[in-house]
Amino acid sequence: MGTYNDEGVVLRTHRLGEADRIVTILTRRHGKLRGVAKGVRRTSSKFGARLEPFAHVDLQVAEGRSLDIFTSVVSRTLFGKAFLADYARYTAAEVMVEMADKLVAEEGTPALQQYLLLVGALRALGTGTTDGPRPPAVILDSYIVRAAGVAGYAPQLDACANCGAPGPHGFFHPASGGVVCLRCRPPGATALTPATLAYLAALLTGDWTATRDVPAWRVDEGSGLVRAFLNWHVERGIRSLAHVA
């Protein structure tokens, strides 16, 4: 039975038997990994709280017949410590790990970009962005559109999602895939101001400077559009999104 090392972020855990857990981790080199942490629910466990959701850890893993086994876990950053007492940040983190779990569907398939986006988003939730702190909604919405982009379905913002006519355009329609022109506008499309369109573009490119002075009402407007887009394009939706304020 061989062993290998990696680093990753814990996405979720499930009980197994009386003392074990199955832990799902998004790793740097091996993509999504499901493995067994033996005895982790005992008070004497050598893993302690290092295999809880949001934890960023170094791993040593033994290959198993059906599930691999975590033999060593060393903490890098316990991101959850920074926001477990903050409802808005905690629920945003829950959406992030659930979305990462769904977007990286195949276990063992490398997903480096998704991994780096998740680590960066959790770090921004805990300690702020490269341009200072931002509201949890801004960080979450930026993660959503960028992770969706890596998965192949970023919202179209610079041209009509239906006919391809170059923008800017003044309407947004989640089912169409982004902005739409006046001629293609379907029923239910949302009117979009140039400032809100610029804000969405900043979220998609990770331009934190452009989000510095965005008023709260525009953040709320952008969140509604981003989350409608997410619910339309991610199969079965993101359940934890319902708990985000």
Protein Blocks (a to p, Z undefined) as FASTA:
>chain_A
ZZdddddddfbdcdehjlbccdddddfklopaddddehklpmklcklmmlgghiacdddd
dddfklccdfbdcdfbdfklmmmmpmklmmmmmmmmmmmmmmmmbghiacfklmmmmmmm
mmmmmnopfeopadfklmmmmmmmmmmmmnopaccfkbcfklopacddfbdcfknopacd
fklocghiacddfklmmmmmmmmnopaklmmmgcfklmmmmmmmmmmmmmmmmghiafkl
mmpZZ
